């Protein structure tokens, strides 16, 4: 079974339904994982997605913020969701394909602006969330893919300036270490960097930049991981940067990977 998967923080699935449809029409991933849907599940605009063949969906939603969904044109059933750190946030959903592969779709808390849990509750919540992710995947995790907006750019070449961002939330050493512990828990393989091992690589560019493309001050916040038993089946990773320049875009670009299983 071969399939292509994409992950995309869409920043409101209802507001940006036109560009979701554009991606599905033009790039046609078999599975699309969305984060920050900002919609109750029953308000997600399914008709257009179904018309393009995406007849399967698993999701968790909230009005106005958070929210995760997996759209698929290949058979998929729900495989559960977790409320890490007890936040009562819709930040995780899992779906299982017919070949037994489980796809975990995550929207990790951003963590606020100050990288100090003593003065910033949101930063503490982010670290707690990552700790509980680590513990959850420390069990026998196999034949799984983990994707989503993990809100951390771990490598020096995952940000436009390592030195300037060392004290900026998303690239601080404490966050990078916390993410590394999640990765080590199940020996997750960073599929994107397996395919693109060298060079600057970003999936997010701030709305604040007047010309995001020319300035290119990005961060790689969106990830595709796989467990070691299936990581060698992954290939074709890419960041679809063009989508960041579409009309009324998300500030994230979709990240793609293909699997032959």
N, C-alpha and C positions, 0 to 999 in steps of 0.2 A: 504494500500500500504506500503510495507516494502522495504527499500533500504539502501545500505551502501555507504557512501561518504568518499572520501579521499582528503586531501589537501597536496600539495607538491611544494615547491620552487625547480624547476628543474634545474635552472642555465644553460639555453640553451636547448630548446626542440629538436633542430636538432642534436646538439652534443650528447645529452643523450637519443636519441630515443631508443637505445637498452634497457636501463634500464626502460624506461616508458613501453615498450612492456613487459618486464619481470614482472613488477608490475601488469600490466593488466592481464597477463596470470596466474600468481601465486596467486594473491590476489583477483582479479576480483571484484573491487568495481563497483557499478552501475554508480557512478558519480565520476570523477576525476577532481579536480580543480588544475590547474597549475599556478605558478607565475614565473616571470623572464624568460619568454620564449625566449626572445632575438631574435624574428623573426617577420617579417611581417606575417599577417594572411595567405596570399596566399602561403607562404613558409613552413608553418607547415606541417610536414610529415603525412598526414592523411591516406594514403593507408593502412599502417600497423595497425593503430587504427581501421579503418573501418573493416578490415579483422577479427578483434577480436570481432566485434559487436558494436563498439562505433561509431555509425552512426550519432550522433547528436553532434554539437559543436557550441558554441558561443565564440567569442574571440575579443580582441583588441590587436594589435601588433605594434611593432616598430623594425626597423632594429638595431640589435646589443645590445639593452638594454630594460629593462622593459618588458611589455607584459604579458597578462593574458588570460587564456583559460579554458573553462569547456567542458570536454568530457563526453558524456553520452550514455549509451546503452538503456536508457528509454527515451521516448519522452520528448523533452525540446525545448522551444522557447526563443528567446532573450527577456529580460525584461529591457534593457537599460544599459547605462554606464554613469559615472560621471567623470569629470576632476576637482577633488578637488584641491584647492589652485592655480588654473590656470596654472599648470605646463606644460600642453600639453603633458602629459605622459600617456601611456597605463597602468593604474594601477587598473582599476575596470571594471568588467563586471558582469552582472546579467542574470541568466536564470531562467525560470519558468517551473516547472514540471506540468504534467497533473492534479495532485491533488491540484494545486494552491499554492504549496510551492515555494517561490522565494529564490534562492541561490545567495548570493552576494559574489563574489570572489575578494579579495583585495591583492594588493602588496603595503604596506605603505612604503614611503621613509625611507631609512636606517638612514639618518641624519648626515652623516659624522663622524668625529672623535672627535670634540670638542663640549661638551654640553653647548654651549653658542651662542645664536642667534645673538649676537652683533658682534661676530668675525667669525661665521660660518653660511653662508647663508643656507646651507643644513639643519642645525638643525632647523632654523627658518621655513623653508619650511615644515619640518616634523610636527612641532607643528601646523602650519596653516592647514595642510592637516587633522590632527586629529580634529581640531576645526570645520572644514567644514563637516567632517564625523558626528560629534556630532550633528550639526545643521540639517543635512539631515535626520538623524534617529530620531530626536525629534518629527517628525510628526507621524501620526498614523501608526506605523510599526507592522504588524501582519504576522503570518504564514511565517516566514522568517528564513533563516540560513545564518550566516555570517562566512566565512572562509578565511584563507589566511596567508601569511607572514606579520604579523602586526609589525614586527621588534621591539617588546617590550616584555620583560619577566617581567610580573608584580609582581609576588609573590617572597618572599624570597627563597622559595624552587623551583623556576623556573630557578635558576642560581646556578652555582657550588659554588660561594662564594658571599653572599649578601654584606658583608663588602667591599670586594675588588672591587666590580663592581658598588658600589653606585655612582661613578663619571664617569662611563663608559657608553657611549651612548648605549641605549637599556634597561637600568635598573635604570636610574636616576629618582629621585622623581618627577621631572617635567613631564617626559614622562609617568611615571606610573599614575600620576594624570590625564593627558590628555586622556590616554586610558580609565581610569575609568569613565571619563565624557562621552566618546563615549558609553561605556557599559550602563551607567545609562540612556542615552537618550531614549533607547527603552527597558530598563530593560532586556538587553541581559543576557542570562544564559551561563556561561562558561561550555559547555557540557563536555569538557575533565576533568575538575576538579570536575564536578558533579559526574562523574563516578570514578575518581581517586583522591579523596579529599586530600590525604596526601602523602608526600614523594617527594624527588627530582625527577624532570621530565623534560627532555630536548628534543628538536627536531632539534637542530643545534649544530654542533661542527666545530671549525675552521679548515680550511685546513692547517694552520700553525703548528698544533700539529703533531709531528712525529708519535705518536701513539695515535690517538684521543680516541680510545676505552679504553685503559688503563688509560690515563690521565683523561678522562671523564669530561673535563671542558666545559660543555655544557650550553645552554640556551634554554628555551621554547619560541621560537619566533613565532611559527605557531599555529594557534588557530581555534577552532570550537565553534561557539556560536549559540544559538537559541532563538527566542522570547519566552516569558513565555507560550504562548498558545500552543506551541508544544514541549517545552523543556522536559516535562515528557515522551515524546515518544522516547527520545534518550537513547541509551545504547551502550555497547560494545566498548567504546573508547579505543584507544591504539596508541602508537607511534611505527611505524614499524622500529625499530632501525637497523635491519639487512641491510636495503637498503643503509645506510650510508657506509657500508663496501663493497658494490658491486664495480665492475670494473668501473673506471672513474666516481665516484659518484658525486652527488650534495653534498654540505656541509649541506644540510637539509635532514631530514628523513620524510617520509609521516606520516600524522596524520589521523587516521580513526575514524568514528563514524557511528552507524546505527540508523535508525529511523523507527518506526512502526506507520504509519499514515493512 
